[in-house]
Amino acid sequence: MLFFIRIVRDADKLDIWSVFLEYYESPPASKASAVGLGLPDLPEYSIDVLSCLYKKEIVSLATIKTLNDFKLLQLSWIFDLNYKPHFGCSETEII
């Protein structure tokens, strides 16, 4: 059962990344503000967020302050993927 739970979790991450990508590529007028959590879209990021990424940890929602932090949080989900094929590898082995 754990095998299937991990596959579903990975699939969920892959799916939500496509939703966020579409959101970020949309013109500002058509963006749903709830997707960006109402965070300010500033050209900066938090040191705490970068520290988590450097340590290969998932960024906590509590540490984000800007939309860029939120984007980095989403990228940190890569550290929670379970199977190599979800990275584009050909093996079905657990990471």
Backbone as CSV, one residue per row, in Angstrom:
resi,resn,N_x,N_y,N_z,CA_x,CA_y,CA_z,C_x,C_y,C_z
1,MET,0.826,-1.180,0.000,0.000,0.000,0.000,0.880,1.258,0.000
2,LEU,2.005,1.220,0.710,2.898,2.370,0.763,3.392,2.757,-0.635
3,PHE,3.644,1.764,-1.461,4.066,2.005,-2.836,3.058,2.905,-3.555
4,PHE,1.777,2.570,-3.452,0.734,3.329,-4.143,0.520,4.707,-3.518
5,ILE,0.642,4.800,-2.212,0.512,6.102,-1.541,1.597,7.049,-2.034
6,ARG,2.821,6.538,-2.146,3.927,7.379,-2.626,3.717,7.806,-4.074
7,ILE,3.194,6.907,-4.884,2.920,7.265,-6.290,1.870,8.373,-6.350
8,VAL,0.817,8.251,-5.568,-0.237,9.265,-5.568,0.311,10.604,-5.067
9,ARG,1.124,10.583,-4.033,1.723,11.834,-3.527,2.592,12.489,-4.592
10,ASP,3.408,11.691,-5.270,4.247,12.243,-6.337,3.379,12.811,-7.465
11,ALA,2.358,12.074,-7.860,1.474,12.538,-8.935,0.793,13.847,-8.564
12,ASP,0.417,13.975,-7.307,-0.222,15.201,-6.842,0.728,16.386,-6.978
13,LYS,1.980,16.194,-6.606,2.970,17.278,-6.743,3.172,17.641,-8.209
14,LEU,3.338,16.635,-9.053,3.538,16.900,-10.473,2.350,17.649,-11.071
15,ASP,1.159,17.293,-10.650,-0.044,17.946,-11.149,-0.126,19.395,-10.673
16,ILE,0.127,19.627,-9.410,-0.007,20.997,-8.888,1.072,21.914,-9.465
17,TRP,2.243,21.354,-9.771,3.269,22.174,-10.418,2.763,22.707,-11.753
18,SER,2.029,21.907,-12.506,1.508,22.379,-13.796,0.474,23.479,-13.587
19,VAL,-0.317,23.382,-12.523,-1.303,24.424,-12.204,-0.598,25.736,-11.875
20,PHE,0.434,25.657,-11.042,1.170,26.871,-10.677,1.913,27.453,-11.874
21,LEU,2.472,26.611,-12.718,3.164,27.104,-13.902,2.209,27.901,-14.786
22,GLU,1.012,27.377,-14.983,0.004,28.087,-15.769,-0.343,29.428,-15.115
23,TYR,-0.465,29.425,-13.784,-0.761,30.656,-13.044,0.342,31.693,-13.257
24,TYR,1.596,31.289,-13.110,2.713,32.229,-13.238,2.873,32.756,-14.655
25,GLU,2.452,31.979,-15.648,2.561,32.417,-17.040,1.366,33.242,-17.506
26,SER,0.313,33.328,-16.697,-0.891,34.063,-17.066,-0.675,35.568,-16.947
27,PRO,-1.404,36.337,-17.746,-1.346,37.786,-17.594,-1.887,38.187,-16.218
28,PRO,-1.359,39.246,-15.633,-1.771,39.650,-14.280,-3.286,39.793,-14.099
29,ALA,-3.972,40.271,-15.110,-5.418,40.495,-14.980,-6.214,39.199,-14.819
30,SER,-5.678,38.089,-15.306,-6.432,36.835,-15.237,-5.985,35.915,-14.106
31,LYS,-5.088,36.395,-13.250,-4.592,35.565,-12.149,-5.556,35.598,-10.969
32,ALA,-5.829,34.428,-10.433,-6.636,34.341,-9.210,-5.709,34.650,-8.035
33,SER,-6.006,35.689,-7.285,-5.098,36.123,-6.218,-4.916,35.068,-5.138
34,ALA,-5.884,34.199,-4.956,-5.779,33.171,-3.918,-4.634,32.205,-4.198
35,VAL,-4.313,31.983,-5.462,-3.246,31.045,-5.811,-1.903,31.551,-5.297
36,GLY,-1.689,32.848,-5.363,-0.448,33.449,-4.872,-0.490,33.786,-3.397
37,LEU,-1.542,33.369,-2.716,-1.720,33.585,-1.272,-1.704,35.055,-0.869
38,GLY,-1.887,35.934,-1.847,-1.886,37.367,-1.545,-0.513,37.901,-1.159
39,LEU,0.534,37.144,-1.468,1.897,37.553,-1.117,2.380,38.659,-2.045
40,PRO,3.189,39.572,-1.534,3.708,40.639,-2.396,4.678,40.070,-3.433
41,ASP,4.544,40.542,-4.657,5.402,40.094,-5.761,6.607,41.031,-5.841
42,LEU,7.549,40.815,-4.940,8.749,41.645,-4.852,9.957,40.883,-5.377
43,PRO,10.960,41.597,-5.881,12.153,40.919,-6.420,13.135,40.535,-5.308
44,GLU,12.663,39.776,-4.347,13.530,39.360,-3.237,13.087,38.001,-2.734
45,TYR,13.868,37.447,-1.846,13.594,36.141,-1.250,14.186,36.146,0.153
46,SER,13.739,35.209,0.969,14.158,35.151,2.367,15.340,34.204,2.542
47,ILE,16.239,34.597,3.409,17.415,33.777,3.716,16.989,32.427,4.289
48,ASP,15.945,32.412,5.130,15.472,31.147,5.715,15.025,30.162,4.638
49,VAL,14.394,30.680,3.596,13.938,29.835,2.493,15.144,29.259,1.755
50,LEU,16.111,30.105,1.459,17.315,29.636,0.772,18.081,28.629,1.621
51,SER,18.080,28.830,2.909,18.749,27.901,3.816,18.125,26.508,3.741
52,CYS,16.807,26.452,3.693,16.116,25.161,3.562,16.504,24.480,2.254
53,LEU,16.527,25.245,1.176,16.887,24.670,-0.121,18.319,24.158,-0.111
54,TYR,19.208,24.912,0.489,20.609,24.508,0.568,20.752,23.189,1.324
55,LYS,19.919,22.995,2.345,19.954,21.766,3.153,19.088,20.653,2.556
56,LYS,18.500,20.921,1.378,17.627,19.962,0.694,16.431,19.579,1.564
57,GLU,15.825,20.604,2.151,14.638,20.426,2.986,13.445,21.108,2.326
58,ILE,12.273,20.635,2.668,11.052,21.271,2.188,10.869,22.579,2.955
59,VAL,10.605,23.635,2.239,10.402,24.954,2.839,9.059,24.985,3.558
60,SER,9.054,25.520,4.751,7.822,25.643,5.527,7.048,26.881,5.080
61,LEU,5.752,26.742,4.990,4.892,27.869,4.621,5.051,29.019,5.613
62,ALA,5.379,28.713,6.842,5.539,29.739,7.878,6.731,30.666,7.612
63,THR,7.672,30.251,6.768,8.873,31.064,6.534,8.764,31.997,5.339
64,ILE,7.722,31.854,4.535,7.665,32.647,3.304,7.085,34.042,3.555
65,LYS,7.653,34.998,2.806,7.229,36.396,2.940,6.835,37.027,1.615
66,THR,7.333,36.453,0.519,7.064,37.022,-0.806,6.626,35.921,-1.776
67,LEU,6.165,36.342,-2.930,5.776,35.388,-3.962,6.988,34.570,-4.414
68,ASN,8.166,35.190,-4.465,9.370,34.439,-4.814,9.653,33.349,-3.791
69,ASP,9.448,33.632,-2.517,9.597,32.605,-1.478,8.636,31.453,-1.732
70,PHE,7.407,31.783,-2.122,6.405,30.761,-2.377,6.810,29.888,-3.567
71,LYS,7.384,30.506,-4.590,7.871,29.746,-5.744,8.987,28.794,-5.311
72,LEU,9.875,29.275,-4.461,10.950,28.420,-3.967,10.405,27.296,-3.088
73,LEU,9.368,27.597,-2.313,8.706,26.558,-1.517,8.204,25.447,-2.441
74,GLN,7.573,25.836,-3.531,7.051,24.849,-4.475,8.182,24.031,-5.092
75,LEU,9.292,24.687,-5.388,10.440,23.952,-5.925,11.015,22.984,-4.893
76,SER,10.904,23.316,-3.624,11.456,22.445,-2.584,10.702,21.120,-2.489
77,TRP,9.515,21.037,-3.061,8.762,19.784,-3.037,9.519,18.675,-3.764
78,ILE,10.484,19.056,-4.592,11.275,18.043,-5.292,11.988,17.127,-4.295
79,PHE,12.272,17.649,-3.107,12.942,16.843,-2.082,12.001,15.817,-1.454
80,ASP,10.740,15.868,-1.818,9.757,14.940,-1.281,9.223,13.981,-2.352
81,LEU,9.822,14.008,-3.552,9.434,13.025,-4.569,10.045,11.680,-4.203
82,ASN,9.346,10.608,-4.518,9.748,9.284,-4.065,10.369,8.384,-5.124
83,TYR,10.036,8.565,-6.397,10.454,7.619,-7.419,11.208,8.301,-8.547
84,LYS,12.279,7.677,-8.995,13.130,8.237,-10.051,12.386,8.596,-11.334
85,PRO,11.402,7.805,-11.790,10.720,8.190,-13.034,10.064,9.574,-12.955
86,HIS,9.737,10.024,-11.778,9.119,11.341,-11.634,10.131,12.463,-11.829
87,PHE,11.410,12.084,-11.869,12.475,13.033,-12.207,12.854,12.917,-13.671
88,GLY,12.213,11.988,-14.390,12.564,11.744,-15.782,13.554,10.599,-15.931
89,CYS,13.857,9.878,-14.837,14.738,8.718,-14.897,13.945,7.498,-15.367
90,SER,14.635,6.457,-15.775,13.946,5.293,-16.313,13.718,4.195,-15.282
91,GLU,14.336,4.272,-14.140,14.182,3.220,-13.126,12.973,3.496,-12.243
92,THR,12.392,2.452,-11.692,11.243,2.597,-10.790,11.670,2.410,-9.338
93,GLU,12.869,2.727,-9.056,13.396,2.524,-7.716,13.053,3.719,-6.829
94,ILE,12.912,3.448,-5.552,12.640,4.509,-4.576,13.908,5.309,-4.376
95,ILE,13.754,6.590,-4.284,14.902,7.477,-4.071,15.276,7.462,-2.605
